[in-house]
Amino acid sequence: MKFFRVRLILALVVGITLVSVASTYFEVLAHKHALRLELQRRTAWLSKSLQSQLEKTVAGGRLRKLWQRQRACARGMRGWVWPSMTCREGW
């Protein structure tokens, strides 16, 4: 009878552990999916908000200036302002 109790307790512990691990795994998958969707949404919003500014820059032939600004932003993101997406005052 003692052996049966030990086996029952071990089976319950293993079962509860498996359920907890499976639940956590699927919760992480769901959270990861939600984060990917939000990243796609923000990327689409950012591309739409920058499109007109970039079109004006390209049409005006100021590609070198755009490249320099991009490099300056990548170096330190000094003065980064959200949501205008400019990293320096001179933009």
C-alpha positions as CSV (number, residue, x, y, z in Angstrom):
1,M,0.0,0.0,0.0
2,K,2.9,2.4,0.8
3,F,4.4,1.7,-2.7
4,F,1.1,2.6,-4.3
5,R,0.9,5.9,-2.5
6,V,4.4,6.8,-3.6
7,R,3.6,6.0,-7.2
8,L,0.4,7.9,-7.1
9,I,2.2,11.0,-5.6
10,L,4.9,10.8,-8.2
11,A,2.4,10.4,-11.0
12,L,0.5,13.5,-9.8
13,V,3.7,15.5,-9.5
14,V,4.8,14.6,-13.0
15,G,1.3,15.2,-14.4
16,I,1.0,18.7,-12.8
17,T,4.6,19.5,-14.0
18,L,3.8,18.5,-17.6
19,V,0.6,20.5,-17.6
20,S,2.4,23.6,-16.2
21,V,5.2,23.3,-18.8
22,A,2.8,22.9,-21.6
23,S,0.7,25.8,-20.5
24,T,3.7,28.0,-20.2
25,Y,5.0,27.0,-23.6
26,F,1.7,27.9,-25.3
27,E,1.4,31.1,-23.4
28,V,4.9,32.1,-24.6
29,L,4.0,31.2,-28.2
30,A,0.9,33.3,-28.0
31,H,2.8,36.3,-26.6
32,K,5.5,35.9,-29.3
33,H,2.8,35.9,-32.0
34,A,1.2,39.1,-30.5
35,L,4.6,40.8,-30.4
36,R,5.2,39.9,-34.1
37,L,1.8,41.3,-35.1
38,E,2.5,44.5,-33.2
39,L,5.9,44.8,-34.8
40,Q,4.4,44.4,-38.3
41,R,1.7,47.1,-37.4
42,R,4.3,49.5,-36.2
43,T,6.6,48.9,-39.2
44,A,3.7,49.6,-41.5
45,W,2.9,52.8,-39.6
46,L,6.5,53.9,-39.7
47,S,6.9,53.3,-43.4
48,K,3.7,55.2,-44.2
49,S,4.7,58.1,-42.0
50,L,8.2,58.3,-43.6
51,Q,7.1,57.7,-47.2
52,S,6.2,61.3,-48.1
53,Q,9.3,62.8,-46.4
54,L,11.6,60.3,-48.3
55,E,9.8,60.9,-51.6
56,K,10.5,64.6,-51.2
57,T,14.1,64.0,-50.4
58,V,14.7,61.7,-53.3
59,A,12.8,63.9,-55.7
60,G,14.9,66.9,-54.6
61,G,18.1,65.1,-55.2
62,R,19.3,65.2,-51.6
63,L,20.3,61.6,-51.3
64,R,23.7,62.4,-49.8
65,K,22.2,64.5,-47.1
66,L,19.7,61.7,-46.3
67,W,22.5,59.2,-46.1
68,Q,24.5,61.5,-43.7
69,R,21.4,61.9,-41.5
70,Q,20.8,58.2,-41.4
71,R,24.5,57.6,-40.4
72,A,24.2,60.3,-37.6
73,C,21.1,58.7,-36.3
74,A,22.6,55.2,-36.4
75,R,25.7,56.4,-34.4
76,G,23.9,57.6,-31.4
77,M,20.3,58.4,-31.9
78,R,20.9,61.8,-30.4
79,G,17.8,63.8,-29.9
80,W,15.5,61.1,-31.2
81,V,11.9,62.3,-31.2
82,W,8.9,60.0,-31.4
83,P,6.6,60.0,-33.5
84,S,8.2,62.4,-36.0
85,M,11.1,59.9,-36.4
86,T,13.8,62.5,-36.6
87,C,17.0,62.2,-34.7
88,R,18.3,65.7,-35.0
89,E,16.8,69.2,-34.9
90,G,17.8,70.0,-38.5
91,W,15.5,67.5,-40.2
